[in-house]
Amino acid sequence: MSKKNIIITGGAGFIGSHVVRRFVQNHPDLHIINLDVLTYAGNLENLKDVEKAPNYEFVRIDITDKTAVEALFTSRTIHGVIHLAAESHVDRSITNPIDFVMTNVVGTVVLLNAYKAHADTSAGRFYHVSTDEVYGTLGDDGKFTEETPYDPNSPYSASKASSDHFVRAYHETYKLPMVISNCSNNYGSHQFPEKLIPLMIHNITNNKPLPVYGKGENIRDWLWVEDHARAIETIYFNGKDGETYNIGGNNEWKNIDLVHKLCEIMDRKLGRAEGESAKLITYVTDRKGHDFRYAIDASKLENELGWSPSVAFDQGFDKTIDWYLENTEWLDRVTSGAYADYYQSMYAAR
């Protein structure tokens, strides 16, 4: 019997690479197709340990390219899609919203149409990975649940909310099998250093300013990326069709407290005097429409599917910092664009 073909979009990115690696290694009975256009945040070096696996394939496609996507879906029988490809940096969405509309909304609809028209939907499902930012902002109390009304405040969150609605509409209109998950902020290895934690690690290492928005009092719930990948695996195979599941770390931090914690640990690991890295903290003008607080109630996922975070934050945070300190060459390459040479040598002739 031939293996089921599962497309994972955005599989060369931060979260996507962890998901691809998990599915390739844990499910040799599946053929995993990593579909990625390789923007600045997509890096094939993230997948060196599985790139030669017999059940892994990389295909470079822009999900907004209807012709290319249709060609892939008609070239073999696709059974499932795990859709992670997205423009995800809020600041970039504020300066250039149209890119987010194209990738996050149009790209999602292109995939939905191809899956509806050509896939064997009886043997898989369309899994749309989304964000807690679609819910808007919280005050000092409460948490987002799956019943929280959508109230997006940035072009990024608006584009993700729209794509969520399209996925649900295809389920209702065309009976397409689907699940959606909305997760909190991820941290861990292989994250592009425009995001808070790897940016701060990179800047501390190089004695550069540590930019903190406003007074740094915005609050985020942090989820270890490996726990997120495990949740995605659990939901894809065991989630109830048509349902939404929130994924959170139950781990809230003020941004400024997180940065101070990071400075403290980095001083110790780099052999610096206590308080040395904290001198690099620089307060900058706050982001437009900056949501105050996000917090996820993941009890539905925990109670119905048995998932819960496996790593305490101190342990996960320490592992994350060690990875970046041990992989400074990776950081240098992703910030310089040198990984393009790696792509050329590995895939140009294929």
C-alpha positions as CSV (number, residue, x, y, z in Angstrom):
1,M,0.0,0.0,0.0
2,S,1.3,3.4,-0.9
3,K,2.0,6.0,1.8
4,K,-0.5,8.7,2.5
5,N,0.8,12.1,1.2
6,I,0.6,14.9,3.8
7,I,1.5,18.5,2.8
8,I,3.0,20.7,5.5
9,T,3.1,24.3,4.3
10,G,5.7,26.7,5.6
11,G,7.7,23.7,6.7
12,A,11.1,25.5,6.5
13,G,10.0,28.2,9.0
14,F,10.4,28.3,12.7
15,I,7.3,26.3,13.8
16,G,7.0,24.4,10.5
17,S,10.4,22.9,10.7
18,H,9.7,21.5,14.1
19,V,6.4,20.0,12.9
20,V,8.0,18.6,9.7
21,R,10.8,17.0,11.7
22,R,8.3,15.5,14.2
23,F,6.0,14.0,11.5
24,V,8.9,12.6,9.4
25,Q,10.6,11.0,12.3
26,N,7.4,9.7,14.1
27,H,5.4,8.6,11.1
28,P,7.4,6.6,8.5
29,D,4.1,5.4,7.1
30,L,3.4,8.9,5.8
31,H,5.0,10.8,3.0
32,I,5.6,14.3,4.2
33,I,5.8,17.1,1.5
34,N,7.3,20.3,2.8
35,L,5.8,23.1,0.7
36,D,7.6,26.4,1.2
37,V,8.5,29.4,-0.9
38,L,11.5,30.1,1.2
39,T,11.0,33.8,2.2
40,Y,13.6,35.4,4.5
41,A,12.2,33.4,7.4
42,G,12.3,30.0,5.6
43,N,15.6,28.1,6.0
44,L,16.2,24.6,4.7
45,E,19.2,24.3,7.2
46,N,16.5,23.9,9.8
47,L,15.8,20.4,8.3
48,K,19.2,19.0,7.7
49,D,18.5,16.0,10.0
50,V,15.5,14.8,7.9
51,E,16.3,16.1,4.4
52,K,17.5,12.6,3.2
53,A,14.7,10.7,4.9
54,P,12.8,8.4,2.5
55,N,9.5,9.8,3.5
56,Y,10.4,13.4,3.1
57,E,10.2,15.7,0.1
58,F,10.7,19.4,-0.4
59,V,8.8,21.4,-3.0
60,R,9.4,25.1,-3.5
61,I,6.0,26.7,-4.3
62,D,4.3,30.0,-3.5
63,I,0.9,29.1,-2.1
64,T,-0.6,32.1,-3.8
65,D,0.4,30.6,-7.2
66,K,-2.9,28.8,-8.1
67,T,-1.3,27.0,-11.2
68,A,1.6,25.6,-9.2
69,V,-0.5,24.5,-6.3
70,E,-3.0,22.8,-8.6
71,A,-0.2,21.1,-10.4
72,L,1.1,19.6,-7.1
73,F,-2.3,18.4,-6.0
74,T,-2.9,16.7,-9.4
75,S,0.6,15.2,-9.6
76,R,-0.2,12.7,-6.8
77,T,-3.0,11.9,-4.4
78,I,-2.9,14.3,-1.4
79,H,-4.6,13.1,1.7
80,G,-4.0,15.8,4.3
81,V,-2.7,19.4,4.6
82,I,-1.2,21.0,7.7
83,H,-1.2,24.7,6.9
84,L,1.5,26.7,8.7
85,A,2.6,29.0,5.9
86,A,2.0,32.6,6.8
87,E,3.4,36.1,7.1
88,S,3.6,36.4,10.8
89,H,5.5,39.4,12.0
90,V,3.1,42.1,13.2
91,D,5.5,45.0,12.6
92,R,5.9,44.0,8.9
93,S,2.1,43.8,8.6
94,I,1.8,47.4,9.7
95,T,4.2,48.7,7.1
96,N,3.0,46.4,4.3
97,P,-0.4,44.9,4.9
98,I,-1.0,43.6,1.3
99,D,1.7,40.9,1.6
100,F,-0.2,39.5,4.6
101,V,-3.5,39.6,2.7
102,M,-2.0,37.7,-0.2
103,T,-0.2,35.0,1.7
104,N,-2.5,34.5,4.7
105,V,-5.9,35.0,3.0
106,V,-5.5,34.4,-0.7
107,G,-2.9,31.6,-0.1
108,T,-5.2,29.8,2.3
109,V,-8.1,29.9,-0.2
110,V,-5.9,28.6,-3.0
111,L,-5.0,25.7,-0.8
112,L,-8.6,25.1,0.2
113,N,-9.7,25.1,-3.4
114,A,-7.0,22.6,-4.4
115,Y,-7.7,20.4,-1.5
116,K,-11.5,20.4,-2.1
117,A,-11.1,19.7,-5.9
118,H,-8.3,17.1,-5.9
119,A,-7.5,15.6,-2.5
120,D,-8.7,12.3,-1.0
121,T,-10.5,14.0,1.8
122,S,-11.8,10.7,3.2
123,A,-8.3,9.8,4.3
124,G,-7.1,13.1,5.8
125,R,-8.1,16.6,6.8
126,F,-7.2,20.3,6.3
127,Y,-5.5,21.5,9.5
128,H,-5.2,25.3,9.7
129,V,-2.7,26.6,12.2
130,S,-3.6,30.1,13.5
131,T,-2.8,32.5,16.4
132,D,-4.3,33.8,19.6
133,E,-4.0,37.3,18.2
134,V,-7.3,36.9,16.3
135,Y,-9.1,37.3,19.6
136,G,-7.8,40.8,20.2
137,T,-6.5,41.9,23.6
138,L,-7.2,41.1,27.2
139,G,-7.2,43.3,30.3
140,D,-5.6,42.2,33.5
141,D,-8.0,39.2,34.0
142,G,-9.4,36.3,32.0
143,K,-8.1,34.1,29.2
144,F,-9.0,33.4,25.6
145,T,-11.2,30.3,25.0
146,E,-12.4,28.8,21.8
147,E,-15.6,30.7,22.3
148,T,-14.0,34.1,22.6
149,P,-15.3,36.4,19.8
150,Y,-12.8,37.5,17.2
151,D,-11.5,41.1,17.5
152,P,-8.3,41.5,15.6
153,N,-6.3,44.7,16.0
154,S,-3.4,44.5,13.5
155,P,-3.3,43.8,9.8
156,Y,-1.5,40.5,10.7
157,S,-4.2,39.3,13.1
158,A,-7.0,40.5,10.7
159,S,-5.5,38.4,7.9
160,K,-5.3,35.4,10.1
161,A,-8.9,35.9,11.4
162,S,-10.0,36.1,7.8
163,S,-8.2,32.9,6.9
164,D,-9.8,31.1,9.9
165,H,-13.2,32.2,8.7
166,F,-12.6,30.8,5.2
167,V,-11.5,27.4,6.6
168,R,-14.7,27.2,8.7
169,A,-16.8,28.4,5.7
170,Y,-15.4,25.6,3.5
171,H,-16.2,23.1,6.3
172,E,-19.8,24.3,6.5
173,T,-20.4,24.9,2.8
174,Y,-18.4,22.0,1.2
175,K,-18.2,19.7,4.2
176,L,-14.4,19.8,4.0
177,P,-12.9,18.0,6.9
178,M,-10.9,20.5,9.0
179,V,-9.5,21.5,12.3
180,I,-8.1,24.8,13.5
181,S,-5.8,25.6,16.3
182,N,-4.9,29.0,17.8
183,C,-1.7,29.2,19.7
184,S,0.2,31.6,22.0
185,N,3.7,33.0,21.4
186,N,6.3,30.3,20.6
187,Y,9.9,30.1,21.7
188,G,12.6,27.7,21.0
189,S,15.4,26.8,18.5
190,H,15.5,27.9,14.8
191,Q,13.4,31.1,15.2
192,F,14.3,33.9,12.9
193,P,15.8,36.8,14.9
194,E,13.2,39.4,14.2
195,K,11.1,37.9,17.1
196,L,11.7,38.9,20.7
197,I,13.7,36.1,22.3
198,P,16.2,35.3,19.4
199,L,16.6,39.0,18.7
200,M,17.5,39.7,22.3
201,I,19.9,36.8,22.4
202,H,21.6,37.9,19.2
203,N,21.8,41.5,20.4
204,I,23.1,40.7,23.8
205,T,25.8,38.5,22.3
206,N,26.9,41.3,20.0
207,N,26.5,44.1,22.6
208,K,23.8,45.8,20.6
209,P,20.8,47.7,22.1
210,L,17.8,45.7,23.2
211,P,14.7,47.5,21.9
212,V,11.7,47.2,24.1
213,Y,8.3,48.7,23.0
214,G,6.8,51.3,25.3
215,K,7.4,50.5,28.9
216,G,7.6,46.8,28.2
217,E,4.5,46.0,30.2
218,N,2.6,44.1,27.5
219,I,2.0,40.5,28.6
220,R,2.3,37.3,26.5
221,D,1.8,33.6,27.1
222,W,4.9,31.6,26.0
223,L,4.7,28.1,24.6
224,W,7.8,25.9,23.9
225,V,7.8,25.2,20.2
226,E,8.3,21.4,20.7
227,D,5.2,21.3,22.8
228,H,3.3,23.2,20.0
229,A,4.5,20.6,17.4
230,R,3.4,17.8,19.7
231,A,0.0,19.5,20.0
232,I,-0.3,19.8,16.3
233,E,0.4,16.1,15.9
234,T,-2.2,15.3,18.5
235,I,-4.9,17.5,16.9
236,Y,-4.2,16.3,13.4
237,F,-4.7,12.7,14.3
238,N,-7.2,12.9,17.2
239,G,-9.0,16.2,17.0
240,K,-12.7,16.3,16.3
241,D,-13.7,17.3,12.8
242,G,-14.8,21.0,12.6
243,E,-13.4,21.9,16.0
244,T,-11.0,24.6,17.2
245,Y,-8.4,24.0,19.8
246,N,-6.5,26.6,21.7
247,I,-2.8,25.8,22.5
248,G,-1.1,27.7,25.3
249,G,1.8,27.4,27.7
250,N,0.0,28.7,30.8
251,N,3.1,30.9,31.1
252,E,2.5,34.6,31.2
253,W,5.4,37.2,31.2
254,K,5.6,40.9,30.9
255,N,7.9,41.7,28.0
256,I,10.3,43.7,30.2
257,D,10.4,41.0,32.9
258,L,11.3,38.4,30.2
259,V,14.0,40.6,28.8
260,H,15.5,41.1,32.3
261,K,15.4,37.3,32.9
262,L,17.1,36.8,29.6
263,C,19.8,39.3,30.5
264,E,20.4,37.7,33.8
265,I,20.9,34.2,32.3
266,M,23.0,35.6,29.4
267,D,25.3,37.4,31.8
268,R,25.9,34.1,33.6
269,K,26.4,32.1,30.5
270,L,28.7,34.7,28.8
271,G,30.7,35.2,32.0
272,R,29.7,38.9,32.2
273,A,29.2,40.9,35.4
274,E,25.7,40.8,36.9
275,G,23.6,43.5,35.3
276,E,25.9,44.1,32.4
277,S,23.5,43.0,29.6
278,A,20.6,44.9,31.2
279,K,22.4,48.1,30.4
280,L,21.7,47.4,26.8
281,I,17.9,47.8,27.3
282,T,16.5,50.6,25.2
283,Y,12.9,51.7,25.3
284,V,11.5,52.6,21.9
285,T,8.2,54.0,20.6
286,D,5.4,51.5,21.1
287,R,4.0,49.5,18.2
288,K,0.8,50.9,16.7
289,G,-2.3,49.1,18.1
290,H,-0.1,47.0,20.4
291,D,-2.4,44.5,22.2
292,F,-1.9,44.6,26.0
293,R,-2.2,41.0,27.0
294,Y,-2.7,37.6,25.5
295,A,-3.5,34.5,27.6
296,I,-4.7,31.1,26.4
297,D,-7.1,28.7,28.2
298,A,-6.0,25.3,26.8
299,S,-8.2,23.2,28.9
300,K,-10.3,21.9,26.0
301,L,-7.1,20.4,24.4
302,E,-6.0,19.1,27.7
303,N,-9.3,17.5,28.7
304,E,-10.4,16.1,25.3
305,L,-7.1,15.1,23.8
306,G,-4.8,14.7,26.8
307,W,-2.2,17.2,25.7
308,S,-0.4,19.5,28.2
309,P,2.9,21.4,28.2
310,S,5.8,19.0,28.9
311,V,8.5,21.5,29.7
312,A,8.6,24.0,32.5
313,F,9.5,27.5,31.3
314,D,12.8,27.7,33.1
315,Q,13.9,24.5,31.5
316,G,12.7,25.4,28.0
317,F,14.1,28.9,28.2
318,D,17.5,27.5,29.2
319,K,17.5,25.0,26.4
320,T,16.5,27.8,24.0
321,I,19.3,30.1,25.0
322,D,21.9,27.3,24.9
323,W,20.8,26.4,21.3
324,Y,21.4,30.0,20.1
325,L,24.7,30.3,21.9
326,E,25.8,27.0,20.4
327,N,24.6,27.9,16.9
328,T,26.0,31.4,16.4
329,E,26.9,30.4,12.8
330,W,23.3,29.6,12.1
331,L,22.3,33.1,13.4
332,D,24.9,34.7,11.3
333,R,23.8,32.9,8.1
334,V,20.1,33.6,8.5
335,T,20.8,37.3,9.1
336,S,23.1,37.5,6.1
337,G,21.1,35.4,3.7
338,A,24.0,32.9,3.2
339,Y,21.6,30.0,3.5
340,A,20.5,30.7,-0.1
341,D,23.8,29.1,-1.1
342,Y,22.8,26.0,0.8
343,Y,19.5,25.8,-1.0
344,Q,21.3,26.2,-4.4
345,S,23.7,23.3,-3.6
346,M,21.0,21.0,-2.3
347,Y,18.1,21.5,-4.7
348,A,19.1,23.6,-7.7
349,A,19.7,20.5,-9.8
350,R,16.6,18.6,-8.8
